[in-house]
Amino acid sequence: MHLANYLGLVHRSETVLAEAFRQVAEAHKDEADVANLCNMLAEQCDQHSQQLKPFVERYGEEASDEPERLHNDLFGGPRTGGLALLRDLHDLYLMATEVDIAWTVIKQAAQGARDKELLEAVTSCDGETQIQIKWLLTRIKEAAPQALLVAS
């Protein structure tokens, strides 16, 4: 059974996404909305990781280093300048999308296994991840004109 592979992937992805949200919150603490929401979304990612524990015990978990590789490729260190916020939000969006697709795959497996508890947990977590993605996209749209058209 390969479900353990995706449980490991989503677990690590949520943990790394939480870390990335916290990094962006710290790097952009002058943007109060970004800092506050990023910290809140980091906590949400931590809760998602906690919700996985019973299913990891049931199905196992295979460690994956893919989320760390993605994080390291996207976040090479704190950014400065006019594009910093836009690029950081863009990177968070990509990471959150990785989490979302992993939840989608696990949801399909939960339906196939007829595991109601896993399906409920996945549906809840994935719904919150989709809201994270929507907020990131909205904030990217807000930041883009300023970052791309105004001289820094």
C-alpha positions in Angstrom: 0.0 0.0 0.0 1.4 3.4 -1.0 -0.9 5.5 1.1 2.0 5.8 3.6 4.0 7.6 1.0 1.4 10.3 0.5 0.7 10.5 4.2 4.4 11.2 4.7 4.4 13.7 1.8 1.5 15.7 3.1 2.7 15.6 6.7 6.1 17.0 5.8 4.5 19.4 3.3 2.3 20.8 6.0 5.2 21.1 8.5 7.4 22.9 5.9 4.6 25.2 4.8 4.0 26.2 8.4 7.7 27.1 8.7 7.5 29.1 5.4 4.4 31.0 6.6 6.4 31.9 9.8 9.4 33.0 7.8 7.2 35.3 5.6 5.5 36.7 8.7 8.8 37.6 10.2 10.3 38.9 7.0 7.2 41.2 6.3 6.2 42.1 9.9 5.8 45.7 8.6 2.8 44.4 6.6 0.5 43.7 9.6 -2.1 41.8 7.6 0.5 39.5 6.1 2.3 38.9 9.4 -0.9 38.2 11.3 -2.5 35.9 8.7 0.8 34.1 7.9 1.2 33.3 11.6 -2.5 32.1 11.8 -2.1 29.9 8.7 1.1 28.4 10.1 -0.8 27.3 13.2 -3.5 25.9 10.9 -0.8 23.8 9.1 0.4 22.6 12.5 -3.1 21.5 13.3 -3.4 19.6 10.0 -0.2 17.7 10.9 -1.7 16.8 14.2 -4.9 15.5 12.6 -2.8 13.1 10.5 -1.4 11.2 13.6 -4.2 8.5 13.9 -3.9 7.8 10.2 -0.1 7.6 10.3 -0.5 5.0 13.1 -3.1 3.1 11.0 -1.4 3.2 7.6 2.2 4.1 8.3 4.2 7.0 7.0 7.1 7.1 4.6 9.4 10.1 5.1 9.8 12.4 2.1 12.4 15.0 1.6 10.5 16.5 -1.4 8.9 19.3 0.7 12.2 20.4 2.1 13.7 20.5 -1.4 10.8 22.6 -2.6 11.2 25.0 0.4 14.9 25.3 -0.1 14.5 26.0 -3.9 11.9 28.6 -3.3 13.2 30.3 -0.1 16.9 30.9 -0.5 16.9 33.5 2.3 15.2 36.7 3.2 14.4 38.9 0.2 14.6 42.6 0.1 13.3 45.3 -2.2 10.0 46.0 -4.0 9.5 42.4 -5.2 10.2 40.7 -1.9 6.6 40.4 -0.7 5.2 39.4 -4.1 7.9 36.7 -4.6 7.4 35.4 -1.0 3.6 35.2 -1.5 4.2 33.5 -4.9 6.4 30.9 -3.2 3.9 30.3 -0.5 1.2 29.8 -3.1 3.3 27.1 -4.9 3.9 25.3 -1.6 0.3 25.4 -0.6 -0.7 24.1 -4.0 1.7 21.1 -3.4 -0.2 20.5 -0.1 -3.5 20.8 -1.8 -2.8 18.2 -4.5 -1.4 15.8 -1.8 -4.7 16.1 0.1 -6.6 15.5 -3.2 -4.7 12.2 -3.8 -5.2 11.1 -0.2 -8.9 11.9 -0.4 -9.3 9.7 -3.4 -7.5 6.9 -1.5 -9.8 7.4 1.5 -12.8 7.1 -0.7 -11.4 3.9 -2.3 -10.6 2.4 1.1 -14.0 3.6 2.5 -12.3 5.1 5.4 -14.8 7.6 6.7 -12.6 9.0 9.4 -9.7 9.7 7.0 -12.1 11.2 4.5 -13.5 13.6 7.1 -10.1 14.7 8.2 -8.9 15.1 4.6 -12.0 17.1 3.6 -11.5 19.4 6.6 -7.8 20.0 6.1 -8.1 20.3 2.3 -10.9 22.8 2.6 -8.7 25.0 4.9 -5.8 24.6 2.5 -8.0 25.8 -0.4 -8.9 28.9 1.7 -5.1 29.5 2.2 -4.6 29.3 -1.5 -7.4 31.8 -2.2 -6.1 34.2 0.4 -2.6 34.0 -1.1 -3.9 34.6 -4.6 -5.9 37.6 -3.5 -2.9 39.1 -1.6 -0.7 38.4 -4.7 -3.2 40.4 -6.8 -3.0 43.2 -4.3 0.8 43.3 -4.2 1.5 42.9 -7.9 0.7 46.4 -9.2 2.7 48.1 -6.5 5.6 45.7 -6.8 5.7 45.6 -10.6 4.9 49.2 -11.6 6.3 51.4 -8.9 10.0 52.1 -8.8 11.7 50.9 -5.6 
